[in-house]
Amino acid sequence: MELTDRYDVLKSKVINRKKEFDRFIEFIEEETTWLISPASTKYHLNREKGLLEHSLNVTDMLLKLKETLAPRIDNESCIIVGLFHDAGKLGFPGKPYYIPNENKWEAENRNIKYKINPSLVTMGIAVRSLYLVSKYISLSDEEAQAIVYHDGQYITDNASVKHKEVPLTLLVHFADLWASSILEK
């Protein structure tokens, strides 16, 4: 299935917070680089539309894991957290997070096709994600934790929630890890 078809199917499944969700979708589609951003500078899916593909992969994996391990978690929560866990990689309107690497040698020989925009205020990706999403969509405590701590213990700052993660946080962490380390290699 094409990326846009997968994306449309997931968007159609958000019912309870549809109005908020649609406002956020309109914002990221029209005012940010959501539909064209890479997922990274040189690692997984460092190409146009890579972030959208990664977000779809994480959401699909998260929904599969949830069905097996935690069926009581709401699908809508999984879709919102899965799609937008990395929304911080969009930067802000007019200031994308990733910009093309103008160093041709690095781009060709080291596969560093993008660099982080130096004009952005420094902020962790997960924190920026929460900041952007929560301006439009009301999030539960569990959803907020899942977005901020989706990188698990790979991020030193995340140690404060070690062994205190809610199930959604653990599921999105594994879905993200699986997508970036296995599916997208």
Short mmCIF file of the C-alpha atoms (twelve columns), coordinates in Angstrom:
data_MODEL
# 
_entry.id   MODEL 
# 
loop_
_atom_site.group_PDB 
_atom_site.id 
_atom_site.type_symbol 
_atom_site.label_atom_id 
_atom_site.label_alt_id 
_atom_site.label_comp_id 
_atom_site.label_asym_id 
_atom_site.label_seq_id 
_atom_site.Cartn_x 
_atom_site.Cartn_y 
_atom_site.Cartn_z 
_atom_site.pdbx_PDB_model_num 
ATOM 1   C CA . MET A 1   0.000   0.000  0.000  1 
ATOM 2   C CA . GLU A 2   1.262   3.495  -0.847 1 
ATOM 3   C CA . LEU A 3   2.330   5.865  1.927  1 
ATOM 4   C CA . THR A 4   -0.565  8.224  1.314  1 
ATOM 5   C CA . ASP A 5   -3.071  5.357  1.447  1 
ATOM 6   C CA . ARG A 6   -1.609  4.053  4.722  1 
ATOM 7   C CA . TYR A 7   -1.676  7.585  6.113  1 
ATOM 8   C CA . ASP A 8   -5.289  8.165  5.059  1 
ATOM 9   C CA . VAL A 9   -6.412  4.872  6.633  1 
ATOM 10  C CA . LEU A 10  -4.834  5.793  9.978  1 
ATOM 11  C CA . LYS A 11  -6.230  9.334  9.901  1 
ATOM 12  C CA . SER A 12  -9.733  7.960  9.290  1 
ATOM 13  C CA . LYS A 13  -9.550  5.910  12.503 1 
ATOM 14  C CA . VAL A 14  -9.345  8.946  14.796 1 
ATOM 15  C CA . ILE A 15  -12.924 9.570  15.907 1 
ATOM 16  C CA . ASN A 16  -13.125 10.850 19.510 1 
ATOM 17  C CA . ARG A 17  -10.626 13.684 19.027 1 
ATOM 18  C CA . LYS A 18  -11.238 14.141 15.315 1 
ATOM 19  C CA . LYS A 19  -11.682 17.912 15.445 1 
ATOM 20  C CA . GLU A 20  -8.419  18.452 17.362 1 
ATOM 21  C CA . PHE A 21  -6.618  15.830 15.298 1 
ATOM 22  C CA . ASP A 22  -7.766  17.377 12.007 1 
ATOM 23  C CA . ARG A 23  -6.619  20.841 13.153 1 
ATOM 24  C CA . PHE A 24  -3.170  19.426 13.939 1 
ATOM 25  C CA . ILE A 25  -3.051  17.573 10.616 1 
ATOM 26  C CA . GLU A 26  -3.968  20.783 8.803  1 
ATOM 27  C CA . PHE A 27  -1.227  22.645 10.693 1 
ATOM 28  C CA . ILE A 28  1.551   20.117 10.032 1 
ATOM 29  C CA . GLU A 29  0.555   19.475 6.416  1 
ATOM 30  C CA . GLU A 30  0.215   23.146 5.480  1 
ATOM 31  C CA . GLU A 31  2.728   24.924 7.701  1 
ATOM 32  C CA . THR A 32  5.565   22.428 8.194  1 
ATOM 33  C CA . THR A 33  7.596   19.948 6.180  1 
ATOM 34  C CA . TRP A 34  5.610   16.931 7.506  1 
ATOM 35  C CA . LEU A 35  4.882   15.424 4.100  1 
ATOM 36  C CA . ILE A 36  8.469   15.693 2.807  1 
ATOM 37  C CA . SER A 37  10.838  15.581 5.823  1 
ATOM 38  C CA . PRO A 38  13.486  12.881 6.201  1 
ATOM 39  C CA . ALA A 39  13.476  10.756 9.356  1 
ATOM 40  C CA . SER A 40  17.155  11.414 10.136 1 
ATOM 41  C CA . THR A 41  20.346  13.059 8.901  1 
ATOM 42  C CA . LYS A 42  22.193  9.873  7.971  1 
ATOM 43  C CA . TYR A 43  20.535  6.879  9.611  1 
ATOM 44  C CA . HIS A 44  17.129  5.406  8.912  1 
ATOM 45  C CA . LEU A 45  15.060  6.859  6.062  1 
ATOM 46  C CA . ASN A 46  17.253  9.884  5.457  1 
ATOM 47  C CA . ARG A 47  15.330  10.732 2.326  1 
ATOM 48  C CA . GLU A 48  12.339  12.791 1.315  1 
ATOM 49  C CA . LYS A 49  9.132   11.513 2.987  1 
ATOM 50  C CA . GLY A 50  11.228  9.421  5.386  1 
ATOM 51  C CA . LEU A 51  9.608   10.885 8.507  1 
ATOM 52  C CA . LEU A 52  6.114   10.125 7.252  1 
ATOM 53  C CA . GLU A 53  7.134   6.562  6.344  1 
ATOM 54  C CA . HIS A 54  8.815   6.089  9.732  1 
ATOM 55  C CA . SER A 55  5.783   7.459  11.586 1 
ATOM 56  C CA . LEU A 56  3.486   5.091  9.679  1 
ATOM 57  C CA . ASN A 57  5.801   2.142  10.390 1 
ATOM 58  C CA . VAL A 58  5.880   2.962  14.096 1 
ATOM 59  C CA . THR A 59  2.106   3.365  14.246 1 
ATOM 60  C CA . ASP A 60  1.448   0.090  12.417 1 
ATOM 61  C CA . MET A 61  3.875   -1.779 14.679 1 
ATOM 62  C CA . LEU A 62  2.452   -0.101 17.779 1 
ATOM 63  C CA . LEU A 63  -1.082  -1.197 16.862 1 
ATOM 64  C CA . LYS A 64  0.110   -4.788 16.303 1 
ATOM 65  C CA . LEU A 65  1.962   -4.878 19.626 1 
ATOM 66  C CA . LYS A 66  -0.984  -3.347 21.448 1 
ATOM 67  C CA . GLU A 67  -3.343  -6.039 20.148 1 
ATOM 68  C CA . THR A 68  -1.139  -8.774 21.575 1 
ATOM 69  C CA . LEU A 69  0.294   -7.224 24.719 1 
ATOM 70  C CA . ALA A 70  -2.122  -4.523 25.877 1 
ATOM 71  C CA . PRO A 71  -5.469  -4.744 24.069 1 
ATOM 72  C CA . ARG A 72  -7.126  -2.339 26.519 1 
ATOM 73  C CA . ILE A 73  -5.053  0.582  25.258 1 
ATOM 74  C CA . ASP A 74  -7.142  2.738  22.959 1 
ATOM 75  C CA . ASN A 75  -6.340  2.526  19.222 1 
ATOM 76  C CA . GLU A 76  -6.738  6.280  18.916 1 
ATOM 77  C CA . SER A 77  -4.026  6.816  21.549 1 
ATOM 78  C CA . CYS A 78  -1.722  4.536  19.598 1 
ATOM 79  C CA . ILE A 79  -2.399  6.378  16.346 1 
ATOM 80  C CA . ILE A 80  -1.785  9.817  17.848 1 
ATOM 81  C CA . VAL A 81  1.354   8.759  19.726 1 
ATOM 82  C CA . GLY A 82  2.695   6.642  16.868 1 
ATOM 83  C CA . LEU A 83  2.162   9.220  14.155 1 
ATOM 84  C CA . PHE A 84  3.443   12.174 16.145 1 
ATOM 85  C CA . HIS A 85  6.133   10.775 18.473 1 
ATOM 86  C CA . ASP A 86  8.751   12.438 16.233 1 
ATOM 87  C CA . ALA A 87  6.803   15.576 15.281 1 
ATOM 88  C CA . GLY A 88  9.674   17.531 16.851 1 
ATOM 89  C CA . LYS A 89  11.686  16.613 13.760 1 
ATOM 90  C CA . LEU A 90  9.543   19.116 11.877 1 
ATOM 91  C CA . GLY A 91  11.039  22.088 13.681 1 
ATOM 92  C CA . PHE A 92  8.647   25.021 13.488 1 
ATOM 93  C CA . PRO A 93  6.774   26.753 10.664 1 
ATOM 94  C CA . GLY A 94  9.350   28.419 8.442  1 
ATOM 95  C CA . LYS A 95  12.202  26.721 10.327 1 
ATOM 96  C CA . PRO A 96  12.445  23.048 9.387  1 
ATOM 97  C CA . TYR A 97  14.456  20.783 11.680 1 
ATOM 98  C CA . TYR A 98  16.296  19.105 8.804  1 
ATOM 99  C CA . ILE A 99  17.834  21.071 5.972  1 
ATOM 100 C CA . PRO A 100 19.787  19.694 2.994  1 
ATOM 101 C CA . ASN A 101 23.493  19.188 3.647  1 
ATOM 102 C CA . GLU A 102 25.283  21.512 1.263  1 
ATOM 103 C CA . ASN A 103 28.557  19.627 1.778  1 
ATOM 104 C CA . LYS A 104 28.426  17.407 -1.313 1 
ATOM 105 C CA . TRP A 105 31.343  15.238 -0.170 1 
ATOM 106 C CA . GLU A 106 29.633  14.391 3.163  1 
ATOM 107 C CA . ALA A 107 26.334  13.743 1.394  1 
ATOM 108 C CA . GLU A 108 27.890  11.393 -1.175 1 
ATOM 109 C CA . ASN A 109 30.652  9.704  0.844  1 
ATOM 110 C CA . ARG A 110 29.254  9.629  4.381  1 
ATOM 111 C CA . ASN A 111 25.530  9.495  3.502  1 
ATOM 112 C CA . ILE A 112 24.859  12.637 5.557  1 
ATOM 113 C CA . LYS A 113 22.174  14.052 3.285  1 
ATOM 114 C CA . TYR A 114 20.702  16.435 5.851  1 
ATOM 115 C CA . LYS A 115 21.861  18.505 8.769  1 
ATOM 116 C CA . ILE A 116 20.027  19.961 11.730 1 
ATOM 117 C CA . ASN A 117 18.943  23.542 11.191 1 
ATOM 118 C CA . PRO A 118 21.236  25.697 13.380 1 
ATOM 119 C CA . SER A 119 18.660  28.521 13.533 1 
ATOM 120 C CA . LEU A 120 16.256  26.492 15.708 1 
ATOM 121 C CA . VAL A 121 16.065  26.933 19.460 1 
ATOM 122 C CA . THR A 122 17.751  23.891 21.008 1 
ATOM 123 C CA . MET A 123 15.170  21.480 22.346 1 
ATOM 124 C CA . GLY A 124 15.023  17.697 22.449 1 
ATOM 125 C CA . ILE A 125 13.011  16.141 19.637 1 
ATOM 126 C CA . ALA A 126 10.607  14.421 22.026 1 
ATOM 127 C CA . VAL A 127 10.015  17.589 24.036 1 
ATOM 128 C CA . ARG A 128 9.430   19.567 20.830 1 
ATOM 129 C CA . SER A 129 7.042   16.805 19.720 1 
ATOM 130 C CA . LEU A 130 5.023   17.118 22.914 1 
ATOM 131 C CA . TYR A 131 5.063   20.910 22.624 1 
ATOM 132 C CA . LEU A 132 3.709   20.867 19.060 1 
ATOM 133 C CA . VAL A 133 1.124   18.122 19.514 1 
ATOM 134 C CA . SER A 134 -0.242  19.386 22.822 1 
ATOM 135 C CA . LYS A 135 -0.965  22.816 21.319 1 
ATOM 136 C CA . TYR A 136 -3.647  21.118 19.205 1 
ATOM 137 C CA . ILE A 137 -4.595  17.772 20.729 1 
ATOM 138 C CA . SER A 138 -5.579  17.123 24.349 1 
ATOM 139 C CA . LEU A 139 -3.320  14.332 25.545 1 
ATOM 140 C CA . SER A 140 -3.687  11.988 28.486 1 
ATOM 141 C CA . ASP A 141 -0.826  11.697 30.967 1 
ATOM 142 C CA . GLU A 142 0.037   8.318  29.446 1 
ATOM 143 C CA . GLU A 143 0.160   9.737  25.910 1 
ATOM 144 C CA . ALA A 144 2.351   12.632 27.049 1 
ATOM 145 C CA . GLN A 145 4.762   10.242 28.775 1 
ATOM 146 C CA . ALA A 146 4.834   7.996  25.696 1 
ATOM 147 C CA . ILE A 147 5.751   10.889 23.403 1 
ATOM 148 C CA . VAL A 148 8.424   12.364 25.668 1 
ATOM 149 C CA . TYR A 149 10.051  9.059  26.606 1 
ATOM 150 C CA . HIS A 150 9.574   7.084  23.373 1 
ATOM 151 C CA . ASP A 151 13.349  6.686  22.985 1 
ATOM 152 C CA . GLY A 152 13.494  4.718  26.229 1 
ATOM 153 C CA . GLN A 153 16.736  4.481  28.105 1 
ATOM 154 C CA . TYR A 154 18.805  5.283  25.008 1 
ATOM 155 C CA . ILE A 155 18.467  8.917  26.079 1 
ATOM 156 C CA . THR A 156 20.275  9.760  29.325 1 
ATOM 157 C CA . ASP A 157 17.604  12.285 30.343 1 
ATOM 158 C CA . ASN A 158 14.990  9.507  30.264 1 
ATOM 159 C CA . ALA A 159 16.432  7.778  33.334 1 
ATOM 160 C CA . SER A 160 13.890  9.573  35.516 1 
ATOM 161 C CA . VAL A 161 11.149  7.231  34.278 1 
ATOM 162 C CA . LYS A 162 13.185  4.037  34.351 1 
ATOM 163 C CA . HIS A 163 10.924  1.201  35.570 1 
ATOM 164 C CA . LYS A 164 8.031   3.677  35.850 1 
ATOM 165 C CA . GLU A 165 6.959   3.644  32.201 1 
ATOM 166 C CA . VAL A 166 3.287   3.156  31.429 1 
ATOM 167 C CA . PRO A 167 2.518   0.355  28.953 1 
ATOM 168 C CA . LEU A 168 1.975   2.795  26.055 1 
ATOM 169 C CA . THR A 169 5.483   4.218  26.569 1 
ATOM 170 C CA . LEU A 170 7.069   0.778  26.443 1 
ATOM 171 C CA . LEU A 171 5.051   -0.201 23.384 1 
ATOM 172 C CA . VAL A 172 5.889   2.942  21.400 1 
ATOM 173 C CA . HIS A 173 9.542   2.620  22.386 1 
ATOM 174 C CA . PHE A 174 9.713   -0.920 21.062 1 
ATOM 175 C CA . ALA A 175 7.692   -0.045 17.938 1 
ATOM 176 C CA . ASP A 176 10.060  2.866  17.223 1 
ATOM 177 C CA . LEU A 177 13.142  0.749  17.853 1 
ATOM 178 C CA . TRP A 178 11.832  -2.097 15.698 1 
ATOM 179 C CA . ALA A 179 10.863  0.244  12.864 1 
ATOM 180 C CA . SER A 180 14.150  2.177  12.802 1 
ATOM 181 C CA . SER A 181 16.494  -0.755 13.483 1 
ATOM 182 C CA . ILE A 182 14.825  -3.595 11.580 1 
ATOM 183 C CA . LEU A 183 12.158  -2.471 9.115  1 
ATOM 184 C CA . GLU A 184 13.940  0.594  7.798  1 
ATOM 185 C CA . LYS A 185 17.459  -0.756 7.323  1 
# 
